[in-house]
Every structure is written in C-alpha cells, then in structure tokens.
Amino acid sequence: MRHMAYVPGVALLAALAAGCSAGSDGTASDADSKAGSPLVPAAPPGRYRTLPEPCRAVPLATLRDLLPGAAELPEDQREKVYEGTAAVTYDTDRKVGCRWKADSPDMSRNLVIDFERVVSYDPAVSDDTLAGEVYTRKESAAGLSPAATPGAGKSAGTATPTDSTGSAGSTGTSPTTDTPETSPAPGTPGAPSEGLEARVLDNLGDTAFLDDVLTRAGSTAQHRTVSVVFRTSNVIVTVRYAEQPTLVTKVPDSRELQEKARALARKLAETLSE
C-alpha cells in the first residue's frame, strides 16, 4: 500500500494561514478591516476609527453664545439645556449626534451637530473615497453640484456664490433655484444677502459647504436654518443652527447665524485633528 508523503513545509504554511485569518486581537477596529488579496491589496482605511462624544464636543462658552436664552433660565434648567440631548443611534462608532434648544421672550434657537464615520467594505474602495461620495450627495441635496461648470443652472447675470472672504468656491459650484431645500433666490424677501447664499467653503476640513434656508413654521413665524457640512478623511460633520423669532415681522439674520455656525464647525474640525 502506498502512503502519502508528509510535507512539513505545507503543514507550516497551512498553520500560518489559519492564524492570520483568525485575526490579531479581536478588537472592535477589526470590524472595519477590508480583506484584500496578494494580487489586489485592500485600499487604505480612513484616518478615524472612533467618534467624539457629541454632547461634550461643544465648549460651554460656545453654547452660552449660541443659546442666549438659556442664561435667563433657573440654574437647574440652564444646566439641562447645556447638557444637550443625544441622538438615538445603534452604533456609536459610526454615527452620533446631539441637539440643544433654548427659548427666550424674543426667539427660540436650536443647535444640532452630527458626526458620521464612513467605512468601506469594498477592498478596492478606500474609506476616504466612499466618504467623499457620501459628502457629494449631501452637497448636491443643498443645490450645489461639484460636477457643474461655473454658472450652470443659473440665470444670466447671477454671480458665482462666494464664501465670506469674497473668493469663489473652490470647485466652482453653483446653487440651483428650483431645489426646495435651498434658500430663496437673491433679491426675494428673506433671502440671504449676496455672498451669503448656499456655497462651497474654503479652509474647512477636506471639503465643506454651507446652506441657508428660510421657512415658515405654520402660517406665521419665520424660521431660518444654517447648515455647515464638512468632511475630514472618512468623517462627515454637520452643524445645523436655527433661529425662530417671536415677532412675526422679524426675519432671522443670515450673517449672524452663518458666522456662528462656521465658527463652531472650525472648532469641531480642530477637535478632530487633535
């Protein structure tokens, strides 16, 4: 009877392969790993493996500035406002958020921040690339199109949106006027002043944009929401800052809300970079 020869080298290779497939330490970060192959190595992972605690991400001094109505509340209620309310989420490694609200005799102000960590399970697609695609969809939903040529979709004579420094958006994007989620066209009642329209922002994360929307709550009060969205590697951050005045005739000021929302976005970007 012939017997199969035992080849020690083959057994050793099999054992090594089994050990590698079992994982190194079983930590949560292993769930983000993408399986490559010797011929096609996996795309690099994103920079971030965790997210900050959202309700602690905004400094108290900033909350006092953004929510002036809270200062008039009794101490216990004021502290509760500053604590914020965490968003309901089932995976705090992937998506977290927090919201704050403060009312005063003159107005109501709301602040919401969201952090989203994007992970690609396609070996050929990096986390950063997939995050860029997710971000682009958000930008398009605001009426901005990175693929558009300057001036596309706008009436003649309309200037390309600019950031607060007066320079054109870095990708030459422009808002459409028929998207209901975006601000009214310049010149209409309640529309942002020229230079404060929805636009791409410079010097914030890898890429960023701002949107400014004025709506009516019911049939009377006017409600303005400024959104700043930016991407840093595989994390997308959204800041939404809103005001609803008590007086029906008052229109929330775009410039003030935009400046404060952008300042907070810069603080969050700095926190992520630490």
N, C-alpha and C positions, 0 to 999 in steps of 0.2 A: 504494500500500500504506500502510495506516495504521500508525503506530508508537505504542507505549505511552509515555506521558509519564513522565519520570524525576522523582520527587519526592524531593528531598534530605532533607526532614524525616522521611519514612518510613524512609529508609535509616539515618538517625542514630538513630532510636528502636530499630530492629532491632539495631543495633550495641550500644547501651547495654543492651538486654535480654540479649543474648548475654554481655556482660561480667559482668553481675550473676549470671547462672546459673552461671558458671564458678567462683564462689567467690572469696574475697578473698586468702587466703594459704595455703590448703591445710593448715592445722594440724589436729591431732587433734580440737580442740574443734569443728571444723566438723561432725564426725560427729554431734554432739548437736543440731544445728540442726533445727528443725521448719519445714517450708515452709507459709507462710500464703498469703493472697491479699489483694488490695486491699480486698475487702469483709469478709473474716474474717481479721484479723491473728492470727498464731500466739500461743499462750499464752506467758507469760514463762518463760525457762529457770530451773532451780534455781540456788541460790547456789554449789554446788560443782561444779567441773569435774575435780578430781583427788581422790585419796585419800592419806592419810598412809602412810608405810612402817610396817606393823603391828608388826613385831618391834622397832621402835625407839620405839614410841608410849608404852610404859610406862617411867617412870623407874626407874633401877636401885634406888634406895632403896625404891620401892614393891614391886618384885619381891622384894627381900630380906624385906620384911614379909609378903608374900603366900605366899612359898615358904620357910618357915623351915628345912625340911630341907636346902636347898641349902648352908647355912652349914657343915654338917658334912662336906661332900664335899671331896676334894682340889681344889686350885686349878683344875687344867685341867678337871675335871668340873664344878666350880661355874660356871666361865665358860661352858661349853657349855650348862648349864641356863638361865642368864640370857640367852643369845643367842636362845633360843626356836626353834621350827620353823615356818617359813612354810607357810600352807595352799597347796595346789595350786590354781592359778587360771589361766585362759586370757585374762583381760582385767583387768589390774591397775588400769585406770581405773574399773572397775565393781564389783569385789568382791575384797577382800583379807582376810587373817586371819593369826593367829599363835597358837601354843599353847606352854605351858610346863608342866613336871611336875617335882616334887621329892619324893623319898621320904625318910622318917626312920624310926627304930625305932617311933615312936608312930603315924605316919599317913602318908598319901600325899595331896598336894594338887595340883590341876590348875587351870590358868588358860587360858581361851580368849577371844580377842577377834576380832570380825568387823566389817568396815566394808562396807556395801553402798550404792553410789551409784545412785539410780534415775533413769532418763531416759525421758521420754515422747516418742514419735514421732507422737502424735496432735496436730495443730495446736490442737485445741480443749481439750486437757488439759495442764495445766502439770506440770512435774516434781514440784513440791511436792504437788500433788493426787494424783498417782499414788503417790508415796512414802507419803502418808497412807493410801492404800488397802492398800498392802503391809504397812505397820505395823499396821493394824487387823486384818489376817488373823493376824499373829503374836500380837497381844493376845488375839484370840478363841481361838487354839490353846492359850493358857495358862489358859483357862476364864474369861476376862474378856470382857464384851460391852459395848462403848461404847453400843450402842443400847438396852441393857436399862434398865429403871427400877430405882431402888434397892430391893433386897430381892428382886428377881425371881429365881426358881430356887433360893431358899434356904429352909430350914425356918424355922418361926416362932421368933423369939427370937434369931436369929443376927445379930450386928451387922454393919453395912457395913464392909468392910475399910478400914483406915486406914493412912496412912504413919507413919513413925517420929515425926512431930510430933504425932500424935494427931488430925489433921484428916482428914475424909473425903476419899476420892479425888475429884479434880476433876470427873470425868464421872459419878460416882455408879454405877460399875460394881461387879459382884459376881461371885465365882467360882462355878462350878457344882461340885457334889460328885461328879458321875459322869464327869468327864473324867480318864482315866488319867494324863495328863501332869502334872496338878496335884498339889499337896500333899494329904496326908490331911486329913480334916475336923478342925477344932479339937477337942481332947479325946481323940483317938486316939493310941496310942503313936507317938512320933517326930514328931508334927505340930508346926508352929511355934506359938509362944505367941500368944495373942490380940493382934492388932495387927501380927503378923509374917507373916500369910498372904499369898498372892498378891494383889497390889493395884496400883492406879494410883498413880504417884508424882508429886509436885509439884516444881516448880523444877528440872527436869532436861530440857534441850532444849525442843523444842516440845511434846512429849508423851512419857510414859515409863511403864513398868510393871515390876514385879518378880514373879518366880515362885520358889518354893522347893519342891523335890521331894526326897523321901527314898525311896530304893530299896535293894534288896539285891543285892550282887554275888555271884552263885552262891547258896548256901544259908546264908551266914553273915554276912559283913561288911556293914555298913550304909553307904550312900553317899549323901551329900547334895549336891545341885547347886543353887546360887542363880544365877538368870539376871536380869540387868538389861538391858532393851532400851529405847533411846530414839531419837527422830527429831529431827534438826535440819535443816530445809529438806528437801532431797532426799537426805540421807544417813541411813541407819539403822545404829545401832551396837548390837552385842550383846556383853555381858560375861557369861561363864559361869565361876563359881568353885566348885570342888568339893573335898570332903574325904572320905576313907575312912579311918577309924581302924583300927589294927591289932587292937585288942581287940574281940571280938565284941559285948561288952556295952555298949560306948560308942556314944552317938549324937552325931553332929556337931552342934555348936551353931549354931542358926539365926541368932541375933543377931550373933555374931561374923562369920560368913560374909556376912551381908547388909550389915553396916556396911562391911566392907572392899570388897565388890563395888560398893556405891553410891559409896564414896569414889573408887574407880578410875573409875567411869562419869563422875563430876563432872570429874575431871582430863581425861578424853578429850573431854568436851564443851567444856571451856575451851580445849583444844588446837585443836579445830575452829573455835572462834570467833576465834582469833588471826589 
